[in-house]
Amino acid sequence: MDRKRKIPTNAIYVSSFASVVLVLINLGSPLAFNIIISVAILGVQSTYLISIGCVLLKRLNGEPLPPARWSLGRYGIAINAYAFLYSAFAIVICCFPTTLPVTMENMNWAPVVWVGVLVGSYVFYVFWGKRFYTAPVQFVEGRKAEGTALQTS
């Protein structure tokens, strides 16, 4: 944080560097850029699909939702169902190739990369994360885990 200007200079530098790298990748290989963007969309839409699916399942089973500042009311199931279907549709569309006929050079490799990321993440969790990661259960279930506390700024 720059104390004089009161701006996060490190964040600005990292964001600028990432933007330059993406532009250079696009200049060098539009296919590589397409893969990066498609994998990012797959990741975001997958997290939306999971979270919206959990809320939709609770609504359909008649279970109470956690307290919130506002509610979708009686339209909640319809809105959640639409959002769930839209996310699923976006995931499928994102996996299609961009041009026809499909060759090894213009194939959309994002689904292959995404499956690789999922498998790699699962393997990492099984061999390392399961032993060392402690979930924030105290906030979800009202319990306090050993050695953890809610920090405020």
Backbone torsions as a table, in degrees:
resi	resn	phi	psi	omega
1	MET	NA	125.5	176.4
2	ASP	-79.3	114.0	-175.6
3	ARG	-68.3	-32.0	-178.4
4	LYS	-71.8	-48.7	-177.3
5	ARG	-91.9	-15.1	-179.4
6	LYS	58.7	48.3	175.8
7	ILE	-131.0	150.7	179.1
8	PRO	-80.3	85.9	-174.6
9	THR	-62.5	-39.9	179.5
10	ASN	-61.1	-41.4	178.6
11	ALA	-65.0	-37.8	178.3
12	ILE	-65.7	-43.4	179.5
13	TYR	-63.5	-44.7	-179.3
14	VAL	-65.1	-43.6	178.7
15	SER	-63.1	-42.4	178.9
16	SER	-64.4	-43.1	179.0
17	PHE	-62.5	-43.8	179.3
18	ALA	-62.6	-39.5	178.3
19	SER	-64.2	-43.0	178.9
20	VAL	-63.2	-42.5	179.5
21	VAL	-61.7	-43.7	179.3
22	LEU	-63.8	-39.3	177.7
23	VAL	-64.4	-43.3	179.8
24	LEU	-65.1	-38.2	176.9
25	ILE	-62.9	-42.8	179.4
26	ASN	-64.0	-38.1	177.1
27	LEU	-66.7	-38.4	-178.3
28	GLY	-76.7	-43.7	-177.1
29	SER	-152.0	102.0	176.8
30	PRO	-59.0	-30.3	177.7
31	LEU	-63.9	-44.0	178.3
32	ALA	-62.7	-41.2	177.8
33	PHE	-62.9	-42.6	178.1
34	ASN	-60.9	-40.2	178.6
35	ILE	-64.2	-45.4	-179.3
36	ILE	-60.9	-47.5	-179.1
37	ILE	-66.0	-41.5	179.8
38	SER	-64.8	-40.4	178.2
39	VAL	-65.8	-38.7	177.0
40	ALA	-63.1	-43.0	178.1
41	ILE	-64.7	-41.9	177.5
42	LEU	-59.7	-42.1	179.6
43	GLY	-64.3	-47.7	-179.3
44	VAL	-64.5	-47.8	-178.3
45	GLN	-66.0	-32.6	177.0
46	SER	-65.4	-42.1	178.8
47	THR	-67.4	-37.9	175.3
48	TYR	-62.3	-44.1	-178.4
49	LEU	-60.3	-43.2	-179.6
50	ILE	-66.4	-49.0	-176.3
51	SER	-68.6	-42.6	178.4
52	ILE	-67.1	-37.1	177.5
53	GLY	-62.2	-39.0	177.8
54	CYS	-64.8	-43.7	178.5
55	VAL	-65.5	-43.4	179.9
56	LEU	-62.4	-41.5	178.3
57	LEU	-62.2	-42.6	177.4
58	LYS	-62.8	-42.3	179.6
59	ARG	-63.8	-43.6	-178.3
60	LEU	-67.5	-32.0	178.8
61	ASN	-84.7	-2.3	178.9
62	GLY	75.3	14.9	178.9
63	GLU	-79.2	149.0	179.2
64	PRO	-71.4	144.0	175.8
65	LEU	-88.0	156.2	176.8
66	PRO	-59.7	152.8	179.4
67	PRO	-59.0	141.1	-179.6
68	ALA	-142.5	166.0	179.9
69	ARG	-71.4	-29.4	-179.9
70	TRP	-147.8	166.1	-176.8
71	SER	-134.8	155.0	175.2
72	LEU	-80.8	-6.3	177.1
73	GLY	64.6	-142.6	-176.0
74	ARG	-71.7	-14.5	177.9
75	TYR	-87.6	-0.6	-174.9
76	GLY	-57.5	-46.1	-178.4
77	ILE	-64.1	-44.0	-179.1
78	ALA	-65.0	-43.5	-179.7
79	ILE	-66.4	-43.6	178.6
80	ASN	-65.2	-39.2	178.8
81	ALA	-65.0	-42.6	177.9
82	TYR	-62.8	-45.3	180.0
83	ALA	-63.1	-39.2	178.7
84	PHE	-64.0	-47.6	-179.7
85	LEU	-66.1	-37.9	178.3
86	TYR	-64.5	-42.4	178.8
87	SER	-64.1	-41.5	177.7
88	ALA	-63.2	-41.7	177.7
89	PHE	-62.7	-43.4	180.0
90	ALA	-63.4	-37.6	178.2
91	ILE	-63.8	-44.7	-179.6
92	VAL	-65.1	-47.1	-178.4
93	ILE	-62.6	-36.7	-178.1
94	CYS	-65.9	-18.4	-178.3
95	CYS	-90.4	-7.6	180.0
96	PHE	-74.2	151.4	174.1
97	PRO	-70.8	159.1	-176.4
98	THR	-89.3	-20.9	-179.2
99	THR	-137.6	159.0	175.2
100	LEU	-119.4	149.9	-8.5
101	PRO	-71.9	152.5	-177.3
102	VAL	-79.8	126.0	175.3
103	THR	-124.8	175.8	178.3
104	MET	-64.6	-26.0	-178.0
105	GLU	-80.7	-30.1	-177.6
106	ASN	-113.7	8.2	178.2
107	MET	-64.9	147.5	175.8
108	ASN	-83.9	107.0	-176.6
109	TRP	-86.4	0.8	-177.1
110	ALA	-58.1	-43.3	178.5
111	PRO	-61.5	-37.3	178.9
112	VAL	-66.3	-44.9	178.9
113	VAL	-64.4	-41.3	-179.1
114	TRP	-63.4	-43.8	176.6
115	VAL	-62.7	-39.3	176.3
116	GLY	-61.4	-41.0	177.6
117	VAL	-64.5	-44.1	179.6
118	LEU	-63.3	-45.3	179.2
119	VAL	-64.7	-44.4	178.4
120	GLY	-61.5	-40.3	178.3
121	SER	-65.4	-41.7	179.1
122	TYR	-64.3	-44.5	178.8
123	VAL	-62.4	-43.1	178.1
124	PHE	-60.0	-43.5	179.3
125	TYR	-64.8	-44.6	-177.4
126	VAL	-62.5	-43.2	-174.3
127	PHE	-90.0	-20.1	-178.3
128	TRP	-130.9	-51.6	-172.4
129	GLY	-63.0	-36.3	-177.9
130	LYS	-62.1	-32.5	-178.4
131	ARG	-81.5	-31.8	-170.1
132	PHE	-111.9	-15.2	-176.5
133	TYR	-89.8	130.2	174.1
134	THR	-115.9	117.2	-177.7
135	ALA	-70.5	153.2	178.9
136	PRO	-78.4	63.4	-174.1
137	VAL	-65.6	-32.3	-175.5
138	GLN	-61.1	-26.9	-179.8
139	PHE	-85.3	-28.4	-177.4
140	VAL	-84.2	-45.2	-174.5
141	GLU	-108.9	6.7	179.4
142	GLY	78.6	12.4	177.9
143	ARG	-103.8	157.7	177.0
144	LYS	-111.2	122.2	178.0
145	ALA	-77.5	155.4	-179.5
146	GLU	-61.5	126.2	173.8
147	GLY	77.6	14.8	179.0
148	THR	-120.6	153.5	178.0
149	ALA	-152.9	153.3	176.1
150	LEU	-77.0	124.7	-179.0
151	GLN	-103.0	138.0	176.3
152	THR	-117.4	155.7	-178.9
153	SER	-90.9	NA	NA
